Amino acid sequence: MTDRKTEESITLELLEASEYALTWSITELTTWQKGKATRLDLYLSIEFEDNNYYQKSKLVLDREIKRKEGLIIKKYNNENCLLLYVTNGNTLCMVFNKHVAVLREYYQVQTKFISFKRKISRHIALN
């Protein structure tokens, strides 16, 4: 059996953020990924520079699960509920806690997602 693990990693700079949500571009990631696999497994590391908070969780992006807004990734935690999704414009968005319900509604009724106003010095590393 061949080990498919890779030592390569990529860091994506955060585009916009608010108290409950983060947004960053994944255009670099889509060009960086090699091959034509139907699924892309990522280890997500989130580092918050202001309070040294660190959270790591495995995410699976399945290209076969499609909606009009793009691909969707979900990771739920008892303490910190969050939702991640990818828009058609190669933007990866993450929303925490109470805003998850708002985003579910966004997918159902296709309302416009309000862009984030406040920028925070944070980044995300995918490896």
Secondary structure as UniProt FT lines:
FT   STRAND          10..17
FT   STRAND          21..25
FT   HELIX           27..32
FT   STRAND          39..48
FT   TURN            49..52
FT   STRAND          53..62
FT   TURN            63..64
FT   STRAND          66..67
FT   TURN            68..69
FT   STRAND          70..75
FT   STRAND          82..86
FT   TURN            88..89
FT   STRAND          91..96
FT   TURN            97..98
FT   HELIX           99..109
FT   STRAND          123..126
//
